C-alpha cells in the first residue's frame, strides 16, 4: 500500500515537472517571437473593403508583416483601426506612410508602406501609449472614387433644370439665327465679295504707299549728307555773325549807351513834328486833288470865256 502511494507521488511529480517544462518552453518561444516583431497602428479614414486580419503588409513591395487586428474606432466609427505586426528590423520612420492597395485590378487587398527617408527619425509611440501610429494616406481607389463623386456632382449641377432650360433657349435662338442667315444668303455672299474686293484694293494701296515711302526714304537718305553739310555751314555763318554782332556791340557800347540815354529823349519831339508835317502834307495833297487853283491861288479857278 505504501509502495503504491510512493509511485503515485512520483508520477504526479513527474507530470507536474513536465507541464511546467512545457509552459516554460511555450513562454520562451513566445518571448523570443515577440522580440522579433513590432506592432504599429494605422488609422484609415476610408473603407477597407477586402482587407482582413492576416492580410499582408508590404514595404515598397517587400512583405514585412501582417494585419494582426481590424476594428472600428470607438470614438469615431468612420475610422478603421488596423493593428500591424511587422518585423522588428523594419525601418519605420516619422515620414513613413501607409495606404490600402491591391495586387492587380481585382487582386487581394493589402497595406503598402512607403517613404521613410534616411534622414528621418525613427517613429516613436505617443506619450501614454506603447504602440506607434503610422499616418495613412488615401489609396488610388479612394482618389478615383472621390474624383468620380466630384465629377458626378458637377454633372448634376451642370445638367440642372435651369441650365437645361437655358440650353434649350440657346438652341432655339441658334435655330432662328440660322434660318435668318439662310434667307439672307445672297446678301452675305455679296458682302463677302465686297470685302474681298476691298481687301484687294487695300493691299494695292498699301503696296503703292509702301513703294512711295521707300522712294522718299531713298531720296531723303541720298540728300541727307548735302542737307547736313548746308546746315553745318549755315550754323557756322550764324555763329560768325553772332560773334561779329557781339564785337560790334562791344566796340560801340559807349555810343549805344549815349544814344539810349540822350538820343531817345530827342527822338520823341522829332517824331511828333514829323507826324504833324505828315498830316499837313496829307491835307495839302487832298486840296490839290480837289481844287488845285484854289489851293495855289487862294481863289476859285477862272471861268472859261464863252463867245456866245
Residue pairs with C-beta under 8 A, 6 or more apart in sequence:
35 88
36 87
36 88
37 65
37 85
37 86
37 87
37 88
38 85
38 86
38 87
38 88
38 90
38 92
39 68
39 83
39 84
39 85
39 86
39 131
40 83
40 84
40 86
40 92
40 123
40 131
40 132
40 133
40 134
41 81
41 82
41 83
41 84
41 131
41 132
41 133
41 134
42 81
42 82
42 84
42 98
42 111
42 133
42 134
42 136
43 73
43 79
43 80
43 81
43 82
43 133
43 136
44 79
44 80
44 81
44 82
44 100
44 136
45 78
45 79
45 136
46 80
46 100
46 138
46 139
46 142
47 80
48 70
48 80
48 82
48 100
48 109
49 109
50 102
50 108
50 109
51 67
51 70
51 82
51 100
51 109
51 110
51 111
52 67
52 70
53 67
53 68
53 69
53 70
54 66
54 67
55 66
55 67
55 108
55 109
55 110
55 111
56 63
56 66
56 67
56 108
56 110
56 111
57 63
57 64
57 65
57 66
57 67
57 84
57 85
57 86
57 110
57 111
57 113
58 64
58 101
58 110
58 111
58 112
58 113
59 90
59 91
59 112
59 113
59 114
59 116
60 113
60 114
61 112
64 86
64 87
64 90
64 113
65 84
65 85
65 86
65 87
65 90
66 84
66 85
67 82
67 83
67 84
67 85
67 111
68 83
68 84
68 85
69 81
69 82
69 83
70 80
70 81
70 82
70 83
71 80
71 81
71 83
72 79
72 80
72 81
73 79
73 80
73 81
82 111
83 131
84 98
84 111
84 134
86 92
90 113
91 116
91 122
92 113
92 116
92 122
92 123
92 132
92 134
93 115
93 116
93 117
93 120
93 121
93 122
93 123
94 120
94 121
94 122
94 123
95 115
95 116
95 117
95 120
96 113
96 114
96 115
96 116
96 120
96 123
96 134
96 135
97 113
97 114
97 115
97 134
97 135
97 136
97 137
98 111
98 112
98 113
98 134
98 135
98 136
98 137
99 111
99 112
99 114
99 136
99 137
99 138
99 139
100 109
100 110
100 111
100 112
100 139
100 141
100 142
101 109
101 110
101 111
101 112
101 139
101 140
102 108
102 109
102 110
102 141
103 110
113 134
123 132
123 134
124 132
125 131
125 132
125 133
126 132
126 133
138 146
157 163
181 188
249 256
284 295
287 294
287 295
288 295
288 296
291 300
291 301
292 301
293 299
293 300
293 301
293 302
294 300
294 301
